[in-house]
């Protein structure tokens, strides 16, 4: 982060371009004093930014470029950092204990940040890497977003637990955490569903069932036309992700009353 970033936070001084606009930080807090302020990856900030943070954390107020005092006493300030992430990764894969990994992380934090800044923080929390169960929850949340987009077209989505296993096996990277899951779903699942929409293989009142192939290495898609999921209590079409029976056998089920189309995903 460059030195002039402080001017972006509190506003440019009189006589400089953008003086009348105010600072991104001070203006936001001045207008909404009850706020949560997040400084993401704060270790990348210019040293002059930390001097500004010291004033906020110590006095609870900050003077902007126009000379106005902005009150920060009703804000919650959170700073995140990736310092020492490699030590947590070693603990995750068993090369060291998580306790020793946390100690190494704190050593990195103390090397990078000045004691006067650390002393003004109420608490420093070291987050453990996401567990497999937590990653499944992240994957479900991402798929629910896909399901809601399909629901706008009157299309329901069903995903099996074995399909989730395939998605996590293909997308998860311990170095990058859960972020690749979203990219993988957009590249593979959303792209495949988009192709099926363009080819008119799925339409309103259809249900798309996503399952794992018999070898458990890729996804399969089964379209059940005129079989949109309906809430038995309200009669309304479902707009949330559903869970089907586990195992690839569910994709081999034959239903003579519905028009069923099966499709196997292709790796890109």
C-alpha atoms as one frame of an Amber mdcrd trajectory, in Angstrom:
protein
   0.000   0.000   0.000   1.358   3.448  -0.925   2.004   6.317   1.463  -0.799
   8.433   0.002  -3.232   5.779   1.232  -3.567   7.821   4.436  -5.058  10.640
   2.369  -7.580   8.176   0.988  -8.553   7.153   4.522  -8.912  10.598   6.123
  -9.202  12.819   3.035  -6.774  15.068   1.193  -5.600  18.239   2.978  -6.801
  21.700   1.804  -5.467  22.706  -1.596  -5.193  19.140  -2.897  -7.417  17.384
  -5.417 -10.332  15.597  -3.749 -10.211  17.662  -0.558 -13.950  18.325  -0.634
 -14.782  14.614  -0.967 -13.476  13.583   2.442 -11.775  10.313   3.354 -13.146
   6.868   2.634 -12.780   5.826   6.266 -13.682   9.038   8.068 -16.677   9.817
   5.846 -18.092   6.312   6.241 -17.819   6.424  10.043 -19.036  10.024  10.274
 -22.223   9.081   8.433 -22.631   5.735  10.184 -20.948   5.931  13.601 -22.225
   2.489  14.667 -20.151   0.429  12.260 -17.831  -2.539  11.971 -14.597  -1.398
  10.301 -12.550  -4.139   8.627  -8.917  -3.722   7.595  -8.264  -6.808   5.476
  -4.678  -8.090   5.138  -3.493  -5.164   7.241   0.134  -6.340   7.140   0.339
  -4.932   3.588  -0.500  -1.390   4.711   2.053   1.428   4.543   3.699   2.247
   7.920   2.003   5.654   7.918  -1.364   3.892   7.990  -0.417   2.257  11.294
   0.244   5.700  12.781  -3.321   6.611  11.872  -4.605   3.394  13.427  -2.730
   4.150  16.648  -4.678   7.387  17.018  -7.987   5.637  16.408  -7.260   2.765
  18.791  -5.876   5.017  21.519  -8.114   8.111  21.409 -11.214   6.694  19.740
 -11.322   9.586  17.302  -9.647  10.773  14.124  -9.293  14.179  12.471 -10.055
  14.174   8.755  -8.521  16.281   5.992 -11.071  19.052   6.568 -10.233  19.388
  10.244 -13.368  17.642  11.524 -13.102  15.186  14.404 -14.739  11.831  13.683
 -15.838   9.715  16.652 -14.815   6.030  16.518 -15.925   5.077  20.033 -19.007
   3.253  18.723 -17.162   1.251  16.082 -15.776  -2.264  16.214 -12.414  -2.431
  14.443 -11.215  -5.749  13.037  -7.894  -6.347  11.321  -7.029  -9.535   9.462
  -3.616 -10.835   8.454  -2.120 -13.828   6.669   1.145 -13.667   8.586   2.365
 -17.139   9.508  -0.271 -18.942   7.456   2.370 -21.426   6.295   2.845 -22.612
   9.891  -0.864 -23.338  10.246  -0.686 -25.324   7.017   2.134 -27.431   8.462
   0.009 -28.118  11.504  -2.932 -29.077   9.307  -0.970 -31.665   7.339   0.658
 -33.070  10.479   4.208 -31.736  10.107   3.837 -29.964  13.452   1.274 -29.623
  16.214  -1.370 -26.917  15.957  -0.213 -25.512  19.291   3.342 -24.982  18.038
   1.934 -23.601  14.774  -0.036 -20.958  16.692   3.103 -20.001  18.623   5.023
 -19.542  15.360   2.205 -17.388  13.981   2.337 -15.119  17.030   6.107 -14.791
  16.613   5.587 -13.609  13.028   2.937 -11.141  14.174   5.254  -9.689  16.825
   8.077  -9.358  14.267   5.927  -7.451  11.785   3.777  -5.162  13.956   5.091
  -2.660  16.479   4.417  -3.382  20.165   2.451  -0.138  20.549  -0.063  -1.360
  17.960  -0.389  -4.868  19.396  -0.763  -3.418  22.889  -3.834  -1.468  21.764
  -5.669  -4.546  20.477  -8.219  -6.107  22.812  -7.568  -9.607  21.506  -5.581
 -11.475  18.862  -7.326 -14.566  17.519  -5.501 -17.249  15.518  -7.963 -19.155
  13.357  -7.386 -22.830  12.655  -7.650 -24.069   9.044 -11.129 -25.144   7.985
 -12.055 -28.734   8.783 -13.608 -31.087   6.241 -17.064 -30.672   7.787 -16.741
 -26.894   7.661 -15.706 -27.070   4.013 -18.828 -29.113   3.255 -20.909 -26.363
   4.829 -19.141 -23.772   2.675 -19.806 -25.898  -0.392 -23.501 -26.204   0.505
 -23.781 -22.430   0.927 -22.238 -21.867  -2.496 -24.573 -24.431  -4.043 -27.571
 -22.803  -2.393 -26.625 -19.623  -4.230 -26.626 -21.574  -7.502 -29.969 -23.135
  -6.534 -31.532 -19.733  -5.873 -30.400 -18.507  -9.302 -32.032 -21.532 -10.911
 -35.168 -21.041  -8.813 -35.661 -17.651 -10.474 -36.262 -19.632 -13.666 -38.563
 -22.103 -11.933 -35.903 -24.824 -11.872 -35.094 -26.894  -8.778 -31.673 -28.291
  -7.892 -30.762 -31.453  -6.012 -27.227 -32.429  -4.992 -26.148 -35.669  -3.322
 -23.575 -36.048  -0.575 -21.357 -38.051  -2.938 -21.481 -35.148  -5.394 -20.240
 -32.885  -2.604 -17.347 -35.322  -2.101 -16.384 -34.951  -5.770 -16.613 -31.151
  -5.624 -14.422 -30.932  -2.523 -11.884 -33.432  -3.866 -11.524 -31.421  -7.083
 -11.672 -27.879  -5.702 -10.133 -27.805  -2.227  -6.547 -26.664  -1.860  -5.116
 -26.495   1.687  -2.931 -23.543   0.676  -5.811 -21.379  -0.559  -8.557 -22.613
   1.779 -12.195 -22.471   0.718 -11.966 -19.759  -1.940 -11.231 -22.143  -4.848
 -14.567 -23.893  -4.191 -16.538 -20.945  -5.557 -14.295 -20.640  -8.619 -14.559
 -24.368  -9.311 -18.359 -24.325  -9.043 -18.589 -21.356 -11.406 -16.220 -22.945
 -13.905 -17.623 -26.460 -13.830 -21.155 -26.607 -12.391 -22.540 -23.197 -13.389
 -20.985 -23.483 -16.851 -22.517 -26.936 -17.335 -25.939 -25.746 -16.183 -25.678
 -22.731 -18.487 -24.978 -24.998 -21.455 -28.004 -27.103 -20.574 -30.158 -23.969
 -20.420 -28.898 -22.780 -23.795 -29.599 -26.189 -25.337 -33.062 -26.109 -23.703
 -32.372 -29.364 -21.894 -33.818 -27.805 -18.744 -36.735 -25.436 -18.462 -39.346
 -24.270 -15.972 -40.658 -26.991 -13.651 -37.554 -29.110 -14.264 -35.394 -30.575
 -11.519 -31.648 -30.968 -12.040 -30.138 -33.765  -9.937 -26.358 -33.606  -9.533
 -24.698 -36.835  -8.417 -21.322 -38.567  -8.558 -20.383 -40.976 -11.311 -20.020
 -44.674 -10.469 -16.251 -44.298 -10.090 -16.764 -41.248  -7.847 -14.420 -39.069
  -9.896 -16.775 -36.709 -11.730 -20.274 -35.266 -11.622 -23.325 -36.477 -13.481
 -26.448 -34.453 -14.252 -29.948 -35.887 -14.446 -32.826 -33.690 -15.587 -36.335
 -34.558 -14.550 -38.713 -32.506 -16.656 -42.098 -31.453 -15.301 -40.835 -32.527
 -11.923 -40.013 -29.252 -10.193 -39.794 -29.627  -6.448 -42.946 -28.497  -4.676
 -43.403 -27.732  -0.999 -46.091 -30.143   0.137 -47.352 -27.724   2.793 -47.635
 -24.544   0.716 -47.723 -25.827  -2.849 -44.915 -23.429  -3.750 -41.876 -24.461
  -5.751 -38.711 -24.984  -3.740 -35.992 -22.351  -4.017 -33.377 -24.063  -1.839
 -30.846 -26.797  -2.305 -32.155 -30.268  -1.529 -30.270 -33.367  -0.474 -31.011
 -36.619  -2.299 -30.175 -40.127  -1.189 -26.482 -40.838  -0.893 -24.598 -42.774
  -3.503 -24.483 -42.896  -7.286 -27.297 -45.439  -7.414 -29.854 -42.646  -7.177
 -28.908 -41.455 -10.673 -29.805 -44.854 -12.168 -33.388 -44.764 -10.909 -35.936
 -45.076 -13.698 -39.220 -43.158 -13.532 -41.658 -44.074 -16.284 -43.949 -41.154
 -15.461 -41.390 -38.432 -16.183 -39.146 -37.476 -19.045 -35.621 -37.964 -17.688
 -32.414 -36.755 -19.331 -28.978 -37.785 -18.076 -25.749 -35.978 -18.784 -22.187
 -36.570 -17.611 -19.982 -33.557 -17.032 -16.839 -33.158 -19.081 -13.604 -31.918
 -17.580 -12.450 -28.561 -18.887
